[in-house]
């Protein structure tokens, strides 16, 4: 999220506006069973590609590379859960960006 904020600051958003927008992005409550999937998403999110208009979706190629590098075969439901987190993240970032 720090990368997105830095990018928005570079685009001219005021610190006050960014504080308000990022305050709306609260961490969800997660049960123990789903925490490791969320942690995988956070790791992938930290290595995310950025485009001209903001964050790019995490690709299947990136998921495969993550799986190979960590010697962890991802189950289909885990991939789906990570991609769902990704869609929610991008939607939130883009809606915050579009509020300006």
C-alpha positions as CSV (number, residue, x, y, z in Angstrom):
1,X,0.0,0.0,0.0
2,X,3.0,2.3,0.6
3,X,3.9,2.0,-3.1
4,X,0.4,3.1,-4.1
5,X,0.5,6.0,-1.7
6,X,3.9,7.2,-3.0
7,X,2.6,7.0,-6.5
8,X,-0.5,9.0,-5.6
9,X,1.7,11.6,-3.8
10,X,3.9,11.9,-6.9
11,X,0.8,12.5,-8.9
12,X,0.0,15.6,-6.7
13,X,-2.5,14.2,-4.1
14,X,-2.3,16.1,-0.8
15,X,-1.2,14.2,2.3
16,X,-4.6,15.2,3.9
17,X,-6.6,13.6,1.1
18,X,-4.5,10.5,1.1
19,X,-4.9,10.2,4.9
20,X,-8.7,10.3,4.5
21,X,-8.7,7.7,1.6
22,X,-6.3,5.3,3.3
23,X,-8.2,5.5,6.6
24,X,-11.1,3.9,4.7
25,X,-9.0,0.9,3.8
26,X,-9.3,-1.1,7.0
27,X,-7.8,-4.6,7.5
28,X,-10.5,-7.2,7.4
29,X,-10.9,-9.7,10.2
30,X,-9.5,-13.1,9.1
31,X,-9.9,-16.5,10.8
32,X,-6.9,-18.6,11.4
33,X,-7.6,-21.0,8.5
34,X,-7.4,-18.1,6.0
35,X,-4.5,-16.2,7.4
36,X,-1.8,-18.0,5.4
37,X,-3.6,-17.3,2.1
38,X,-3.8,-13.7,3.0
39,X,-0.1,-13.7,3.9
40,X,0.6,-15.1,0.5
41,X,-1.4,-12.3,-1.1
42,X,0.5,-9.7,0.9
43,X,3.8,-11.2,-0.2
44,X,2.7,-11.1,-3.8
45,X,1.2,-7.6,-3.4
46,X,4.6,-6.3,-2.2
47,X,6.2,-7.5,-5.5
48,X,3.3,-6.2,-7.6
49,X,3.8,-4.5,-11.0
50,X,2.6,-0.9,-11.3
51,X,1.1,0.5,-14.5
52,X,0.4,4.0,-15.7
53,X,-3.0,3.9,-14.0
54,X,-2.1,2.1,-10.8
55,X,-1.5,-1.5,-9.7
56,X,-1.7,-4.3,-12.2
57,X,-3.5,-7.6,-11.3
58,X,-1.4,-10.4,-10.0
59,X,-1.0,-12.8,-13.0
60,X,-1.1,-16.5,-13.1
61,X,2.6,-16.4,-14.1
62,X,3.4,-14.5,-10.9
63,X,1.4,-17.0,-8.9
64,X,3.3,-19.9,-10.5
65,X,6.7,-18.2,-9.9
66,X,5.7,-17.6,-6.3
67,X,4.7,-21.2,-5.9
68,X,7.9,-22.5,-7.5
69,X,10.2,-20.1,-5.5
70,X,8.5,-21.1,-2.2
71,X,8.3,-24.8,-3.1
72,X,4.6,-24.6,-2.3
73,X,2.1,-26.1,-4.7
74,X,-1.0,-23.9,-4.6
75,X,-4.4,-25.6,-4.6
76,X,-6.9,-24.2,-7.0
77,X,-9.0,-22.7,-4.2
78,X,-5.9,-20.9,-2.8
79,X,-5.3,-19.4,-6.3
80,X,-8.9,-18.3,-6.5
81,X,-8.8,-16.8,-3.0
82,X,-5.6,-14.9,-3.8
83,X,-7.1,-13.6,-7.0
84,X,-10.3,-12.5,-5.2
85,X,-8.1,-10.6,-2.6
86,X,-6.3,-9.0,-5.6
87,X,-9.6,-7.9,-7.2
88,X,-10.8,-6.4,-4.0
89,X,-7.5,-4.6,-3.4
90,X,-7.4,-3.1,-6.9
91,X,-11.1,-2.1,-6.7
92,X,-10.4,-0.3,-3.4
93,X,-7.3,1.4,-4.7
94,X,-9.0,2.5,-8.0
95,X,-12.1,3.8,-6.2
96,X,-9.9,5.8,-3.8
97,X,-8.0,7.2,-6.8
98,X,-11.2,8.0,-8.7
99,X,-12.7,10.0,-5.8
100,X,-10.4,12.9,-6.6
